[in-house]
Amino acid sequence: MKHLILLLLFVMLLPAAAPAQDAPPLLGPLTIEDLLDLPEWFGEDFIGYLPDPQYADQLNAALEDVEMVCVLATWCSDSKREVPRMLRIMQYANIPPEKLRMIGVDREKQSPGGEAAPYDITLVPTFIFFRDGKELGRIVEAPLATLEKDILGIVLPSAPEGEQ
């Protein structure tokens, strides 16, 4: 009888102990509001990230004529880390969130409307910077130094080689 009770208790508690199913990935054009509802997206990597003022203070002017695209995946740990940091940097530098066009992709790096196709994405997140329709550079998966320093290395023509 004791074993039957333990077995019954185990079976009843099993669903509570099972890992939560991943939410379906968000695909296609995304806004910050879309990401706010995702668990684990705006924790320490947003609140605790302190942009380096040496670089972040220059971003507002440096990005004035630059278009930014971010291809991300809501299932990807690198996206969960880097996208909130990018948004925190933008907040710090008073760059409007609409300046960053975000596109969600699946595990094959595709979006249902084909929005990501022109960018030839292999890893996520990928931040792409354009001026006058010409690609200036990318940050793929993670920055080499910090996001703010790498961005300046991409968008400022006078940045020394290797700063990106």
Secondary structure as a PSIPRED ss2 file (coil, helix, strand):
# PSIPRED VFORMAT (PSIPRED V4.0)

   1 M C   1.000  0.000  0.000
   2 K H   0.000  1.000  0.000
   3 H H   0.000  1.000  0.000
   4 L H   0.000  1.000  0.000
   5 I H   0.000  1.000  0.000
   6 L H   0.000  1.000  0.000
   7 L H   0.000  1.000  0.000
   8 L H   0.000  1.000  0.000
   9 L H   0.000  1.000  0.000
  10 F H   0.000  1.000  0.000
  11 V H   0.000  1.000  0.000
  12 M H   0.000  1.000  0.000
  13 L H   0.000  1.000  0.000
  14 L H   0.000  1.000  0.000
  15 P H   0.000  1.000  0.000
  16 A H   0.000  1.000  0.000
  17 A H   0.000  1.000  0.000
  18 A C   1.000  0.000  0.000
  19 P C   1.000  0.000  0.000
  20 A C   1.000  0.000  0.000
  21 Q C   1.000  0.000  0.000
  22 D C   1.000  0.000  0.000
  23 A C   1.000  0.000  0.000
  24 P C   1.000  0.000  0.000
  25 P C   1.000  0.000  0.000
  26 L C   1.000  0.000  0.000
  27 L C   1.000  0.000  0.000
  28 G E   0.000  0.000  1.000
  29 P E   0.000  0.000  1.000
  30 L E   0.000  0.000  1.000
  31 T C   1.000  0.000  0.000
  32 I H   0.000  1.000  0.000
  33 E H   0.000  1.000  0.000
  34 D H   0.000  1.000  0.000
  35 L H   0.000  1.000  0.000
  36 L H   0.000  1.000  0.000
  37 D C   1.000  0.000  0.000
  38 L C   1.000  0.000  0.000
  39 P C   1.000  0.000  0.000
  40 E C   1.000  0.000  0.000
  41 W C   1.000  0.000  0.000
  42 F C   1.000  0.000  0.000
  43 G C   1.000  0.000  0.000
  44 E H   0.000  1.000  0.000
  45 D H   0.000  1.000  0.000
  46 F H   0.000  1.000  0.000
  47 I H   0.000  1.000  0.000
  48 G C   1.000  0.000  0.000
  49 Y C   1.000  0.000  0.000
  50 L C   1.000  0.000  0.000
  51 P C   1.000  0.000  0.000
  52 D C   1.000  0.000  0.000
  53 P H   0.000  1.000  0.000
  54 Q H   0.000  1.000  0.000
  55 Y H   0.000  1.000  0.000
  56 A H   0.000  1.000  0.000
  57 D C   1.000  0.000  0.000
  58 Q C   1.000  0.000  0.000
  59 L H   0.000  1.000  0.000
  60 N H   0.000  1.000  0.000
  61 A H   0.000  1.000  0.000
  62 A H   0.000  1.000  0.000
  63 L C   1.000  0.000  0.000
  64 E C   1.000  0.000  0.000
  65 D C   1.000  0.000  0.000
  66 V C   1.000  0.000  0.000
  67 E E   0.000  0.000  1.000
  68 M E   0.000  0.000  1.000
  69 V E   0.000  0.000  1.000
  70 C E   0.000  0.000  1.000
  71 V E   0.000  0.000  1.000
  72 L E   0.000  0.000  1.000
  73 A C   1.000  0.000  0.000
  74 T C   1.000  0.000  0.000
  75 W C   1.000  0.000  0.000
  76 C C   1.000  0.000  0.000
  77 S H   0.000  1.000  0.000
  78 D H   0.000  1.000  0.000
  79 S H   0.000  1.000  0.000
  80 K H   0.000  1.000  0.000
  81 R H   0.000  1.000  0.000
  82 E H   0.000  1.000  0.000
  83 V H   0.000  1.000  0.000
  84 P H   0.000  1.000  0.000
  85 R H   0.000  1.000  0.000
  86 M H   0.000  1.000  0.000
  87 L H   0.000  1.000  0.000
  88 R H   0.000  1.000  0.000
  89 I H   0.000  1.000  0.000
  90 M H   0.000  1.000  0.000
  91 Q H   0.000  1.000  0.000
  92 Y H   0.000  1.000  0.000
  93 A C   1.000  0.000  0.000
  94 N C   1.000  0.000  0.000
  95 I C   1.000  0.000  0.000
  96 P C   1.000  0.000  0.000
  97 P H   0.000  1.000  0.000
  98 E H   0.000  1.000  0.000
  99 K H   0.000  1.000  0.000
 100 L E   0.000  0.000  1.000
 101 R E   0.000  0.000  1.000
 102 M E   0.000  0.000  1.000
 103 I E   0.000  0.000  1.000
 104 G E   0.000  0.000  1.000
 105 V C   1.000  0.000  0.000
 106 D C   1.000  0.000  0.000
 107 R C   1.000  0.000  0.000
 108 E C   1.000  0.000  0.000
 109 K C   1.000  0.000  0.000
 110 Q C   1.000  0.000  0.000
 111 S C   1.000  0.000  0.000
 112 P C   1.000  0.000  0.000
 113 G C   1.000  0.000  0.000
 114 G C   1.000  0.000  0.000
 115 E C   1.000  0.000  0.000
 116 A C   1.000  0.000  0.000
 117 A H   0.000  1.000  0.000
 118 P H   0.000  1.000  0.000
 119 Y H   0.000  1.000  0.000
 120 D C   1.000  0.000  0.000
 121 I C   1.000  0.000  0.000
 122 T C   1.000  0.000  0.000
 123 L C   1.000  0.000  0.000
 124 V C   1.000  0.000  0.000
 125 P C   1.000  0.000  0.000
 126 T E   0.000  0.000  1.000
 127 F E   0.000  0.000  1.000
 128 I E   0.000  0.000  1.000
 129 F E   0.000  0.000  1.000
 130 F E   0.000  0.000  1.000
 131 R E   0.000  0.000  1.000
 132 D C   1.000  0.000  0.000
 133 G C   1.000  0.000  0.000
 134 K E   0.000  0.000  1.000
 135 E E   0.000  0.000  1.000
 136 L E   0.000  0.000  1.000
 137 G E   0.000  0.000  1.000
 138 R E   0.000  0.000  1.000
 139 I E   0.000  0.000  1.000
 140 V E   0.000  0.000  1.000
 141 E C   1.000  0.000  0.000
 142 A C   1.000  0.000  0.000
 143 P C   1.000  0.000  0.000
 144 L C   1.000  0.000  0.000
 145 A C   1.000  0.000  0.000
 146 T C   1.000  0.000  0.000
 147 L H   0.000  1.000  0.000
 148 E H   0.000  1.000  0.000
 149 K H   0.000  1.000  0.000
 150 D H   0.000  1.000  0.000
 151 I H   0.000  1.000  0.000
 152 L H   0.000  1.000  0.000
 153 G H   0.000  1.000  0.000
 154 I H   0.000  1.000  0.000
 155 V H   0.000  1.000  0.000
 156 L C   1.000  0.000  0.000
 157 P C   1.000  0.000  0.000
 158 S C   1.000  0.000  0.000
 159 A C   1.000  0.000  0.000
 160 P C   1.000  0.000  0.000
 161 E C   1.000  0.000  0.000
 162 G C   1.000  0.000  0.000
 163 E C   1.000  0.000  0.000
 164 Q C   1.000  0.000  0.000
